[in-house]
Structure formats: structure tokens, C-alpha cells
Amino acid sequence: MKTNNENIDIIKRELLRNAMCSLIDQMGLAMVRTSYSPLVRDLFDFTCGFTDAEGNYIAQGLLNPMGDAMKRGLHFMKEDW
């Protein structure tokens, strides 16, 4: 789904951006609170974020950057299916 950026006003865009960032931070906190692994719980060795169906990043959290792992993973999954 593609949208034209000119159709979204600045206030709606910022509200959506802040909401997505807040959700991603909540995902990270849930990972830390529920993790049994010291790599996740103590070292924060994970990442959270939103991608579209093609693996392009929409938003990511404050923890580790996502890199292009999701795009590569989706590429290999599509080949297997």
C-alpha cells in the first residue's frame, strides 16, 4: 500500500510516528521483562521494529539497529515457499 506524503498533514504524521515508536519501545520492555536469556535481559541483544510486507523499515526502536536482516529473511522465505 503506497500513500502520497502530501496527503498526510504534519500533525497526523507526527502522531503516527510517536505512536509507532511508543509501541516498539513497549515491545522492547516486554522482551526484557519476560526473557529468561541473559543475552536479552542483561545485554539487550535484540531489536524491535515494524516493517512492511517487503521488509522495508517503517520504524525501529531505540535499541540495536535492525540492519537488513528482515529483508534478507523475507527473501529466503519467499524462495522456499
Secondary structure, DSSP 8 states (H G I E B T S, - for coil): ----GGGS-HHHHHHHHHHHHHHHHHHHHHHHHH---HHHHTT-----EEE-TTS-EEEE-SSS--TTHHHHHHHHHHHH-
